[in-house]
Amino acid sequence: MQTQSYGELKLFIDGEWIGTQGRTTEDVINPATGEPIGALPHATAEDLDRAVSAASRAFKTWRVTTAYDRAKIIRKAADILRERAAEIGRRMTLDQGKPIGEAVPEVHISADILDWTADEGRRTYGRVIPSRLPGARWFVTKEPVGPVAGFTPWNFPGVIPARKISAALATGCTMVIKPSEETPSTVLEIARALQDAGLPNGVLNVVHGKPAEVSEHLIASDGIRKITFTGSTNVGKQLAVLAAQAGVKRATMELGGHAPVLIFEDADIDHAIRVMVHAKYRNAGQVCISPTRFYVHDSVHDRFVDGFAKAAAALKVGDGLDPEKQMGPLANSRRVPSMERMVADAVSRGAKIATGGERGSNRGYFFQPTVLADVPQDAIIMNEEPFGPVAVTARFSSFEEVIGEANRLPYGLASYAFTQSAKTAAMVSDAIEAGMVGINNNAISMTETPFGGVKQSGYGSEGGSEGMEAYLVTKFTSQS
């Protein structure tokens, strides 16, 4: 099944690259064609145990390696990723589908994450507390939590693993990571860059397999002290239960969202359209912070829908390897029927198709950039995250009404608002239930800023100094 243009896929355990020999494999599919491009080996139970054992052994020496020396290795790996970005990005497009113009920059962003986090690892400070006991010293230190099991999805196969790997390694933890089996190539290249930069064997291990089996095995292992997961809310709940049952293990959960966008009557409509069209159809809408529920003031609703639909219809859709294309296919065959089901349900309840609404090609997993207007509250797509290139609109007339709609769902990851009123902006920031809020922009996911949600969108943060805390334990010492 392997093609020379995609390359061979392997496991990475204790510094060793392990191929398909004697192991179950699964096909990796190019979503632009629906055809297999590689064979991915599944880790055996023995492989998983070996990976955990390697991470546990390496932790003993990695944790006492100075933060300065850890940072040098991670930053060198970042430079290697930049040198290889064109080829890594091409392979990302092959297995994930996103346009090459998004894939290559994602590799560079992943390198930036490694750079920033490496330096932040040198700033995991403790503190001295004035003691109330004469002659005693009270001080607080931060220590690495231990070997980590990481689980990452298919939509951002570079950025999401880079966040987890770099924060764990920079703070002195080791990791066993299971990336999505649908998009495995990028994590393997991150591991290769770190190995080439001098990372000791066992500090990072990469495994693949049936997700439920691998996650259950790793989380139950005595050698794993923490888990970090990015994915759906339903799967996150299951892993959180496993982590609790396995010894109340620490967990960071970055789960689903259903981001509302509030367009007030005084908003710069043209600016809102430019910003949100890019944000909505980036990665074909397969982004956990993708804007989806557009609540537009009744006085500007029709103008916004007309402009947004025209901009969406003008996007060039096709194979991501074509540099002219602005949107690629959905990542797997499951996504297209899901889009069709949600669109049909909304239309049956009275929504109007402003543009799109259909499959985009007979080959591959394409769906047209779609805008649905005047979508009723009881439509499936108003209550379940579409995770695809479909935007929906509804009208509102008052601040209280739109805040109620924005906060109605049990998710609270990202939210957006457009207004030229400083008062309204402040009111939105205070009232909205979300971990991240973008007002007049979509710049809510940066290397140096915290990324995380509230309610059923998860707990814990990645990115920023807050993302380092997830891999550290706090120790208080009273010495006299």
matplotlib code that plots the C-alpha trace (Angstrom):
import matplotlib.pyplot as plt

x = [0.0, 2.9, 3.8, 7.3, 6.0, 4.5, 7.2, 7.4, 5.5, 6.9, 6.6, 9.2, 10.1, 13.1, 15.0, 14.3, 12.2, 10.1, 8.4, 5.4, 7.2, 5.1, 2.5, -1.1, -1.3, -3.9, -4.1, -3.6, -5.9, -5.4, -8.7, -8.4, -8.6, -9.9, -6.9, -4.4, -1.0, 0.8, 0.6, 0.7, 2.0, -0.1, 1.8, 1.5, 0.8, 4.5, 5.4, 3.2, 4.7, 8.2, 7.3, 6.0, 9.1, 11.4, 9.6, 9.8, 13.5, 14.3, 12.4, 14.9, 17.7, 15.6, 14.0, 17.4, 18.8, 18.9, 16.2, 18.9, 20.1, 16.6, 15.8, 18.9, 17.7, 14.1, 15.2, 17.6, 14.7, 12.6, 15.3, 15.4, 11.6, 11.9, 14.5, 12.2, 9.0, 8.3, 8.5, 6.7, 3.9, 3.5, 3.1, 0.6, -1.5, -1.4, -2.8, -4.9, -6.1, -5.6, -4.1, -0.3, -0.6, -1.9, 0.2, 3.6, 2.8, 1.5, 5.0, 6.6, 4.1, 4.9, 8.5, 7.6, 5.8, 8.9, 11.0, 8.8, 8.0, 11.7, 12.5, 9.4, 10.7, 13.6, 11.2, 9.3, 10.0, 9.2, 9.0, 10.0, 7.2, 8.0, 7.8, 5.9, 8.3, 11.5, 14.6, 12.5, 12.5, 9.4, 9.8, 7.8, 9.3, 7.9, 8.7, 7.8, 4.8, 6.4, 5.8, 2.8, 0.4, -0.7, -3.5, -4.0, -6.5, -6.3, -7.2, -3.9, -1.3, 1.5, 0.4, -1.5, 1.2, 3.8, 2.0, 1.9, 5.4, 7.2, 5.5, 6.1, 9.7, 10.6, 9.4, 11.3, 8.5, 8.8, 6.0, 4.3, 2.1, -0.5, -1.4, -4.4, -3.9, -5.4, -2.6, 0.5, 3.3, 3.8, 4.3, 6.8, 8.8, 8.6, 10.1, 12.7, 13.7, 14.0, 16.1, 18.4, 18.7, 20.1, 17.0, 17.9, 16.3, 13.0, 12.1, 9.6, 7.9, 5.3, 2.8, -0.2, -3.1, -6.8, -7.5, -9.7, -7.2, -4.1, -5.6, -7.0, -3.6, -1.5, -3.8, -3.9, -0.1, 1.5, 4.3, 2.0, 1.4, -0.6, -2.7, -3.4, -6.1, -7.5, -10.6, -14.3, -16.2, -17.6, -14.2, -12.8, -15.3, -14.4, -10.7, -11.3, -13.1, -10.2, -7.7, -9.6, -10.0, -6.3, -5.2, -6.7, -4.1, -3.8, -5.6, -5.8, -8.9, -9.2, -12.6, -15.2, -16.8, -19.6, -18.3, -20.9, -20.2, -22.1, -22.5, -23.9, -25.7, -22.7, -20.2, -17.9, -19.7, -17.1, -14.3, -16.3, -16.9, -13.2, -12.1, -14.7, -14.7, -11.0, -11.6, -14.7, -13.3, -9.7, -9.0, -12.4, -14.0, -12.4, -11.2, -12.4, -12.5, -14.1, -16.8, -20.1, -23.2, -23.5, -26.0, -26.5, -28.5, -31.7, -30.8, -27.7, -28.5, -29.3, -26.4, -24.0, -25.4, -25.2, -21.6, -20.5, -22.1, -20.5, -17.1, -17.6, -18.7, -15.6, -13.2, -11.2, -11.7, -9.7, -6.7, -4.5, -1.3, -2.5, -1.1, -4.1, -6.6, -7.9, -9.9, -9.2, -11.3, -12.7, -10.3, -12.2, -15.2, -17.3, -17.4, -19.3, -22.5, -22.4, -22.5, -25.3, -27.4, -27.1, -27.8, -30.9, -32.2, -31.8, -33.5, -36.3, -36.9, -37.0, -33.4, -32.3, -29.2, -27.4, -24.6, -23.2, -25.0, -23.7, -20.8, -18.0, -16.7, -17.3, -13.7, -12.3, -14.1, -15.1, -18.0, -18.9, -18.3, -21.8, -23.9, -27.3, -29.4, -32.2, -31.6, -34.0, -32.8, -34.0, -31.9, -29.3, -26.5, -27.5, -26.9, -24.1, -20.7, -20.6, -16.8, -17.0, -17.4, -20.9, -21.8, -25.3, -27.0, -29.8, -31.2, -31.3, -32.5, -31.2, -28.0, -29.7, -31.2, -27.9, -25.9, -28.5, -28.2, -24.4, -24.3, -27.2, -25.1, -23.0, -19.8, -17.5, -14.3, -14.2, -16.5, -16.3, -18.0, -17.9, -18.8, -17.4, -18.6, -16.0, -18.9, -20.5, -17.1, -16.5, -20.0, -19.5, -16.1, -17.7, -20.9, -19.8, -19.0, -15.9, -12.2, -11.3, -13.0, -12.0, -13.5, -13.2, -10.5, -9.9, -6.4, -7.2, -4.7, -1.1, 2.0, 2.2, -1.5, -3.5, -5.8, -8.6, -12.3, -15.0, -18.1, -18.0, -15.2, -12.8, -10.4, -6.8, -4.9, -2.4, -0.1, 1.3, 2.7, -0.6, 0.2, 3.4, 1.6, -0.2, 3.1, 4.3, 3.5, 3.8, 5.9, 6.1, 9.0, 9.2, 12.9, 14.3]
y = [0.0, 2.3, 4.9, 6.3, 9.8, 9.3, 7.1, 4.3, 4.4, 3.0, 2.8, 4.8, 3.1, 3.6, 5.3, 2.4, 2.7, -0.4, -1.4, -3.5, -6.9, -9.3, -6.7, -5.9, -2.9, -0.5, 1.6, 5.3, 7.0, 10.1, 11.9, 13.8, 10.5, 7.9, 5.7, 4.1, 5.6, 3.8, 0.9, 1.8, -0.8, -1.4, -1.7, -5.0, -5.2, -5.9, -2.8, -0.7, -2.1, -1.5, 2.1, 2.8, 1.0, 3.2, 6.3, 5.3, 4.6, 7.7, 9.9, 9.2, 10.9, 13.4, 14.9, 15.8, 17.1, 20.8, 22.9, 24.7, 21.5, 20.2, 23.5, 23.3, 19.9, 21.0, 24.2, 22.3, 20.1, 23.1, 24.3, 20.8, 20.9, 24.2, 22.8, 19.9, 21.8, 21.6, 17.8, 17.3, 19.6, 17.7, 14.5, 16.2, 17.2, 13.6, 12.0, 14.9, 16.7, 20.3, 22.6, 22.7, 26.4, 25.5, 22.3, 23.9, 26.8, 24.3, 22.7, 26.1, 26.9, 23.5, 24.6, 27.9, 26.0, 23.9, 27.0, 29.0, 26.1, 25.2, 28.6, 28.6, 25.4, 27.4, 29.6, 27.1, 29.0, 28.2, 30.7, 31.3, 32.0, 34.1, 31.6, 32.1, 29.7, 31.2, 29.7, 27.8, 28.2, 27.7, 27.2, 25.9, 24.0, 22.7, 19.1, 17.1, 14.9, 11.9, 9.8, 11.1, 9.3, 11.6, 11.2, 13.5, 13.8, 14.0, 17.6, 19.3, 16.5, 18.9, 21.7, 19.6, 17.0, 19.8, 21.5, 18.3, 16.9, 20.2, 21.1, 17.6, 17.4, 21.0, 20.5, 17.2, 14.7, 11.8, 10.8, 7.9, 9.5, 7.9, 10.2, 9.6, 6.5, 8.5, 11.2, 9.6, 11.1, 14.4, 13.2, 10.7, 13.5, 15.5, 12.5, 12.1, 15.8, 15.4, 12.2, 14.0, 16.9, 14.5, 13.5, 10.5, 7.2, 6.6, 10.3, 10.3, 7.2, 7.0, 4.2, 3.4, 0.9, 0.6, 3.7, 2.2, -0.7, 1.5, 4.1, 1.6, -0.2, 3.0, 4.7, 1.5, 1.2, 1.9, 3.7, 6.5, 9.4, 11.7, 11.7, 14.5, 14.2, 16.3, 15.1, 14.7, 15.3, 11.7, 10.1, 12.5, 11.5, 7.9, 8.6, 10.8, 7.9, 5.5, 8.0, 8.2, 4.4, 3.9, 5.8, 9.3, 10.2, 13.7, 14.6, 17.5, 17.4, 19.6, 18.6, 19.7, 23.0, 24.7, 28.3, 31.1, 34.3, 37.4, 40.0, 43.2, 45.9, 48.3, 45.7, 46.4, 43.8, 43.6, 43.1, 40.4, 38.6, 38.6, 37.4, 34.7, 33.2, 32.4, 31.1, 29.0, 27.2, 26.8, 23.1, 22.6, 23.6, 20.7, 22.9, 22.7, 26.5, 26.9, 29.6, 27.9, 29.4, 32.9, 35.0, 38.2, 41.2, 41.4, 44.8, 43.4, 39.7, 39.6, 41.8, 39.6, 36.4, 37.7, 38.8, 35.7, 33.3, 35.0, 34.8, 31.1, 30.3, 31.9, 29.6, 27.3, 23.7, 20.7, 18.5, 20.3, 19.5, 22.1, 25.4, 27.3, 25.5, 27.2, 24.3, 20.6, 17.5, 16.4, 14.1, 10.9, 9.2, 9.6, 13.3, 13.7, 11.8, 13.7, 17.0, 15.8, 14.6, 17.9, 20.1, 18.0, 18.2, 22.0, 22.5, 20.2, 22.5, 25.7, 26.8, 28.2, 27.2, 30.4, 28.5, 25.0, 22.1, 19.2, 16.9, 18.6, 15.7, 12.0, 11.3, 11.9, 13.3, 16.8, 18.9, 22.4, 25.4, 25.9, 28.6, 27.9, 31.0, 31.3, 28.0, 27.1, 26.3, 22.7, 21.8, 19.2, 21.5, 24.1, 21.6, 19.3, 20.5, 19.9, 19.8, 20.6, 23.5, 24.5, 27.9, 28.5, 31.8, 32.9, 36.4, 38.2, 41.6, 42.1, 41.6, 39.3, 37.2, 36.5, 35.9, 33.3, 31.6, 31.7, 30.1, 27.7, 24.6, 22.6, 23.6, 26.5, 26.4, 29.4, 32.4, 35.4, 38.8, 41.8, 45.3, 48.8, 49.5, 49.2, 48.8, 45.9, 44.3, 44.4, 43.1, 40.1, 39.3, 39.2, 37.3, 34.7, 31.2, 30.2, 29.6, 31.8, 34.9, 36.7, 40.2, 41.7, 39.1, 35.3, 35.5, 33.2, 30.3, 31.5, 29.8, 32.0, 32.1, 29.5, 27.2, 25.4, 25.4, 25.3, 23.1, 20.0, 21.5, 20.1, 21.3, 22.3, 24.5, 24.0, 26.7, 29.7, 29.4, 27.8, 24.9, 24.1, 23.8, 20.7, 18.8, 20.0, 19.1, 21.6, 20.6, 22.6, 22.2, 23.4, 23.2, 24.1]
z = [0.0, 0.6, -1.9, -2.3, -2.2, 1.3, 2.9, 5.4, 8.7, 11.9, 15.6, 17.7, 21.0, 23.2, 20.3, 17.9, 14.6, 14.3, 11.0, 10.0, 10.4, 12.4, 13.3, 12.3, 9.9, 8.7, 5.6, 5.7, 3.2, 1.1, 1.7, -1.7, -3.6, -1.1, -2.0, 0.4, 0.6, 3.4, 5.8, 9.5, 12.0, 15.2, 18.5, 20.3, 24.0, 24.4, 22.4, 24.6, 27.8, 26.3, 25.5, 29.1, 30.5, 28.4, 29.4, 33.1, 32.9, 30.9, 33.3, 36.1, 34.1, 32.1, 35.1, 36.5, 33.2, 33.6, 32.0, 30.1, 28.5, 27.8, 26.1, 23.8, 22.5, 22.0, 20.2, 18.0, 17.0, 16.2, 13.7, 12.1, 11.7, 9.9, 7.5, 6.7, 6.7, 3.0, 2.9, 6.2, 5.1, 1.8, 3.7, 6.1, 3.1, 1.7, 4.9, 6.3, 3.2, 4.2, 1.5, 1.3, 2.1, 5.5, 6.1, 5.6, 7.9, 10.5, 10.6, 11.1, 13.9, 15.5, 15.5, 17.1, 19.8, 20.5, 20.6, 23.0, 25.3, 25.5, 26.9, 29.1, 30.7, 32.0, 33.9, 36.0, 39.2, 42.8, 45.6, 49.2, 51.7, 54.9, 57.7, 60.9, 62.7, 63.9, 62.1, 59.6, 55.8, 53.8, 50.1, 47.1, 44.2, 40.9, 39.8, 36.7, 37.2, 35.5, 32.3, 30.3, 27.9, 25.1, 22.7, 19.7, 16.9, 13.1, 12.4, 13.4, 13.3, 13.9, 16.3, 18.8, 19.4, 19.4, 22.3, 24.4, 23.5, 24.1, 27.4, 28.7, 27.7, 28.7, 32.2, 32.6, 31.9, 29.4, 27.0, 25.2, 22.5, 20.3, 17.4, 15.2, 13.0, 10.1, 10.1, 11.6, 9.5, 11.2, 14.8, 13.5, 11.9, 15.2, 16.9, 14.2, 14.6, 18.4, 18.0, 15.5, 17.9, 20.6, 22.7, 24.9, 24.1, 25.8, 26.5, 23.7, 22.3, 19.4, 19.2, 17.0, 17.2, 17.9, 19.9, 22.6, 23.2, 23.3, 25.5, 28.0, 28.1, 28.6, 31.1, 33.2, 33.3, 36.6, 34.8, 33.5, 35.9, 33.7, 30.5, 28.1, 25.4, 22.6, 20.9, 21.2, 24.5, 24.5, 24.2, 26.7, 29.3, 28.9, 29.3, 32.3, 34.0, 33.1, 34.5, 37.8, 38.1, 37.3, 40.4, 40.2, 37.5, 36.4, 33.1, 30.7, 28.5, 25.5, 24.1, 21.6, 21.1, 19.1, 18.8, 18.6, 16.7, 17.8, 15.1, 16.7, 14.7, 15.0, 13.7, 10.7, 8.6, 5.8, 8.3, 10.1, 6.8, 5.9, 9.3, 9.8, 6.3, 6.7, 10.2, 9.3, 6.2, 7.4, 7.4, 5.9, 9.2, 11.1, 13.9, 17.5, 17.7, 14.3, 14.3, 13.5, 15.1, 13.7, 15.7, 13.7, 14.7, 12.7, 11.2, 9.5, 9.1, 5.4, 4.5, 6.4, 4.9, 1.4, 1.8, 3.7, 1.2, -1.7, -0.1, 0.8, -2.7, -4.2, -2.3, -4.5, -3.4, -4.4, -3.8, -1.2, -3.1, -5.7, -4.3, -5.8, -3.7, -0.5, 1.0, 0.7, 1.5, 4.8, 6.5, 6.3, 4.8, 7.9, 7.7, 4.4, 5.4, 8.7, 6.8, 4.5, 7.5, 9.3, 6.3, 5.3, 8.9, 9.0, 5.7, 6.7, 9.7, 7.6, 7.1, 3.7, 1.8, 0.9, -0.8, -1.0, 0.8, -1.3, -1.9, -3.8, -5.9, -6.8, -5.8, -2.3, 0.7, -0.5, 0.7, -0.6, 1.6, 3.0, 4.6, 6.1, 7.0, 9.5, 11.1, 14.0, 17.4, 17.3, 14.2, 14.9, 13.7, 16.2, 19.0, 17.7, 16.5, 12.7, 12.5, 8.8, 6.3, 7.3, 8.9, 10.3, 11.1, 13.3, 14.1, 17.4, 18.6, 22.1, 24.1, 26.7, 24.0, 22.1, 25.3, 26.3, 22.9, 22.9, 26.4, 25.9, 25.0, 27.4, 25.6, 26.2, 24.2, 21.8, 21.2, 18.9, 18.8, 16.4, 17.6, 17.5, 21.0, 23.8, 26.3, 24.3, 23.9, 27.7, 28.4, 26.0, 27.5, 31.0, 30.1, 27.6, 29.0, 27.1, 27.7, 24.8, 23.4, 20.2, 19.8, 16.3, 15.5, 15.6, 17.2, 20.1, 19.6, 19.9, 21.2, 24.2, 25.1, 27.1, 25.1, 26.9, 27.6, 30.3, 30.9, 28.6, 26.5, 29.0, 31.7, 31.9, 29.5, 26.8, 25.5, 27.4, 30.9, 32.0, 29.7, 31.6, 34.9, 33.7, 33.7, 37.1, 40.7, 43.5, 46.5, 49.7, 52.1, 55.6, 56.8, 60.2]

ax = plt.figure().add_subplot(projection="3d")
ax.plot(x, y, z, "-o")
ax.set_aspect("equal")
plt.show()
